[in-house]
Amino acid sequence: MPVQRADARRNYARLLAVAEEEIAAYGADASLEQIARLAGVGSATVRRHFPTRHALLEAVFRERIELLCTQARDLAGAADARAALLEWLGAVTAYAATIRGLAVALTRDRVAEAGVEHEHCATAQLTEAGRPLVRRAVEDGAVAPGVTITDLLALITGIALATENHPDPATEAGRLLDLTVVGVSPVRGG
């Protein structure tokens, strides 16, 4: 990969910071022209750094998605598979509900055109990270057989979309996730 000039690195950092704010305020369809204007660069500079809207969204969400993936790996060996899965799903839900645009990006990732590779997209990363947690929970009988990480991420996406305009989206999303969990993984009697 070629080394970027100092001004190109500054433009990238400025664009990313502005994009994070605009996407948080206006969602995944935030105006690229407005992002360029606020960053003090031209539209061509935005497109040079982020050739597609998907590339911009991926860059904005990358750090947090990586943290969620690390959390999933850390929880994979936990003694209580159900608690580990629910802790991680709670973290993913809270993030998806509070960052406008992420749920829409996850939805778009799920319906991407067949054959189009999104190897670094949020959905693929979260699916790969969460799969071992779900598998262990199913093996332990803590989650109903047949439940997949794809199912759970679709539920989280739906919850995030449903709570996006709620005054306290994270709390409401957590409440809805708790209601969902009762159906997906009821607490075993004992």
Backbone torsions as a table, in degrees:
resi	resn	phi	psi	omega
1	MET	NA	129.4	-179.0
2	PRO	-68.0	149.4	178.5
3	VAL	-75.6	132.0	-180.0
4	GLN	-80.6	147.5	173.5
5	ARG	-67.1	159.5	-178.4
6	ALA	-59.2	-41.3	-179.3
7	ASP	-68.1	-33.5	177.8
8	ALA	-67.5	-39.5	177.3
9	ARG	-65.2	-40.8	178.0
10	ARG	-64.6	-43.8	178.5
11	ASN	-60.4	-44.1	179.9
12	TYR	-60.2	-49.5	-178.7
13	ALA	-62.0	-42.9	179.5
14	ARG	-65.2	-44.5	178.0
15	LEU	-60.7	-43.6	-178.6
16	LEU	-65.0	-42.8	179.4
17	ALA	-63.0	-45.3	179.1
18	VAL	-65.6	-42.5	-179.7
19	ALA	-61.3	-41.0	178.0
20	GLU	-58.2	-45.4	179.9
21	GLU	-66.2	-45.3	-178.0
22	GLU	-67.2	-39.9	179.4
23	ILE	-69.2	-37.9	176.2
24	ALA	-62.4	-36.2	-178.4
25	ALA	-82.5	-39.1	-170.5
26	TYR	-119.0	-2.1	177.9
27	GLY	86.4	-171.6	-173.9
28	ALA	-64.7	-19.8	-179.7
29	ASP	-97.4	21.0	177.2
30	ALA	-52.9	144.3	-176.2
31	SER	-67.5	122.5	176.4
32	LEU	-65.9	-34.7	178.5
33	GLU	-65.4	-40.6	177.8
34	GLN	-65.6	-40.5	177.9
35	ILE	-60.6	-46.4	179.0
36	ALA	-60.5	-46.0	-178.1
37	ARG	-60.9	-48.2	-178.8
38	LEU	-66.0	-30.9	178.5
39	ALA	-81.3	-9.7	179.2
40	GLY	76.1	30.0	179.0
41	VAL	-130.2	169.7	178.1
42	GLY	-86.3	164.2	178.8
43	SER	-58.7	-35.3	-179.7
44	ALA	-63.6	-34.9	178.3
45	THR	-66.1	-40.5	177.2
46	VAL	-60.0	-48.3	-177.5
47	ARG	-67.7	-29.1	177.8
48	ARG	-67.7	-41.3	179.0
49	HIS	-79.7	-35.6	-176.3
50	PHE	-133.1	89.2	-174.0
51	PRO	-63.2	-22.0	178.3
52	THR	-135.3	161.1	175.5
53	ARG	-60.4	-39.1	179.0
54	HIS	-58.3	-41.0	179.3
55	ALA	-63.7	-38.3	178.0
56	LEU	-66.8	-47.2	180.0
57	LEU	-60.8	-43.0	179.2
58	GLU	-58.6	-43.3	-179.9
59	ALA	-65.7	-41.2	-178.8
60	VAL	-63.9	-41.7	-174.6
61	PHE	-90.2	-9.8	-170.6
62	ARG	-52.1	-51.9	-173.6
63	GLU	-62.4	-46.5	-178.2
64	ARG	-68.2	-38.6	177.5
65	ILE	-61.8	-41.7	178.3
66	GLU	-62.4	-39.1	177.6
67	LEU	-64.8	-40.7	177.6
68	LEU	-64.5	-37.7	177.7
69	CYS	-66.7	-40.5	176.8
70	THR	-63.5	-42.2	178.3
71	GLN	-60.2	-42.4	179.0
72	ALA	-61.3	-44.2	179.2
73	ARG	-63.3	-39.7	179.5
74	ASP	-65.4	-34.5	-178.1
75	LEU	-83.4	-13.3	-173.8
76	ALA	-58.6	-30.0	-179.0
77	GLY	-99.1	8.7	-178.4
78	ALA	-60.9	147.8	-178.7
79	ALA	-63.5	-39.4	-178.2
80	ASP	-100.8	99.7	-175.7
81	ALA	-62.2	-38.4	-179.9
82	ARG	-64.7	-48.5	-179.7
83	ALA	-61.7	-40.1	179.3
84	ALA	-62.6	-46.9	179.5
85	LEU	-62.4	-45.3	-178.2
86	LEU	-66.7	-35.4	176.6
87	GLU	-61.9	-46.0	-178.9
88	TRP	-67.6	-44.4	178.5
89	LEU	-60.9	-36.8	176.7
90	GLY	-62.6	-42.0	178.8
91	ALA	-65.8	-43.5	179.0
92	VAL	-63.8	-42.8	-179.4
93	THR	-63.3	-46.2	-179.7
94	ALA	-59.9	-43.8	-179.9
95	TYR	-66.5	-47.0	-178.8
96	ALA	-62.7	-33.9	-177.9
97	ALA	-76.9	-28.7	-174.4
98	THR	-97.3	-15.7	179.1
99	ILE	-106.4	99.4	179.9
100	ARG	-57.0	137.4	177.6
101	GLY	103.7	-29.2	-178.2
102	LEU	-67.6	-44.1	-179.8
103	ALA	-61.5	-40.0	177.9
104	VAL	-65.0	-41.3	178.7
105	ALA	-63.2	-40.7	178.1
106	LEU	-63.9	-39.1	177.8
107	THR	-63.6	-44.6	179.8
108	ARG	-65.1	-37.7	177.2
109	ASP	-60.2	-41.3	-176.6
110	ARG	-68.3	-28.5	-177.0
111	VAL	-108.8	18.3	179.3
112	ALA	-58.7	149.5	-180.0
113	GLU	-55.3	135.7	179.2
114	ALA	-57.0	137.4	178.5
115	GLY	89.3	-11.8	178.0
116	VAL	-86.3	122.2	-176.7
117	GLU	-85.6	133.0	174.2
118	HIS	-129.4	59.2	-170.5
119	GLU	-62.3	-22.0	-179.2
120	HIS	-110.9	11.2	-176.5
121	CYS	-68.8	157.1	-177.1
122	ALA	-57.2	-44.7	-177.6
123	THR	-61.7	-45.3	-179.6
124	ALA	-63.2	-42.4	-179.8
125	GLN	-65.4	-45.8	-179.9
126	LEU	-66.6	-36.9	177.9
127	THR	-62.3	-49.0	-179.6
128	GLU	-61.7	-41.8	-178.2
129	ALA	-70.3	-38.8	-175.3
130	GLY	-84.0	-19.1	-177.0
131	ARG	-54.6	-46.9	179.8
132	PRO	-63.6	-33.8	178.3
133	LEU	-64.7	-44.8	179.6
134	VAL	-66.4	-44.9	-179.5
135	ARG	-57.1	-46.8	178.8
136	ARG	-63.6	-40.8	-179.3
137	ALA	-65.4	-38.6	176.9
138	VAL	-66.3	-46.9	180.0
139	GLU	-59.4	-35.0	179.7
140	ASP	-81.9	-2.1	-178.8
141	GLY	77.1	13.2	-177.8
142	ALA	-87.4	-14.7	177.8
143	VAL	-132.5	142.3	-178.0
144	ALA	-57.8	139.9	176.8
145	PRO	-57.6	142.8	178.7
146	GLY	92.6	-15.1	176.9
147	VAL	-72.9	131.9	-179.1
148	THR	-118.2	164.9	175.9
149	ILE	-63.1	-33.8	177.6
150	THR	-61.9	-42.0	176.6
151	ASP	-59.3	-47.5	-175.8
152	LEU	-67.4	-39.0	177.4
153	LEU	-67.7	-34.1	175.9
154	ALA	-64.7	-41.3	177.2
155	LEU	-62.6	-44.5	179.4
156	ILE	-61.8	-42.8	179.1
157	THR	-60.7	-45.0	178.4
158	GLY	-61.8	-42.4	178.5
159	ILE	-63.2	-44.3	-179.8
160	ALA	-62.7	-42.4	178.3
161	LEU	-65.0	-39.8	-178.3
162	ALA	-68.6	-26.0	-176.1
163	THR	-105.7	1.7	-174.0
164	GLU	-52.8	-38.1	-177.6
165	ASN	-101.1	10.3	177.3
166	HIS	-71.5	147.0	178.9
167	PRO	-58.6	-31.0	177.7
168	ASP	-131.5	77.7	-172.2
169	PRO	-60.5	-36.3	-177.7
170	ALA	-66.4	-43.3	179.9
171	THR	-65.8	-45.5	179.9
172	GLU	-65.2	-40.2	178.4
173	ALA	-63.7	-41.2	177.2
174	GLY	-61.5	-41.0	178.5
175	ARG	-62.9	-44.7	179.5
176	LEU	-67.0	-36.9	176.2
177	LEU	-62.6	-43.2	178.5
178	ASP	-59.0	-42.0	177.3
179	LEU	-62.6	-40.0	179.7
180	THR	-65.6	-42.1	-176.9
181	VAL	-60.0	-36.7	179.7
182	VAL	-56.8	-37.6	178.6
183	GLY	-79.4	-33.3	-176.4
184	VAL	-84.5	-38.2	-174.6
185	SER	-147.8	73.2	-179.3
186	PRO	-62.0	146.9	178.3
187	VAL	-64.7	132.3	179.0
188	ARG	-75.4	140.4	177.4
189	GLY	-69.6	152.1	179.2
190	GLY	-167.1	NA	NA
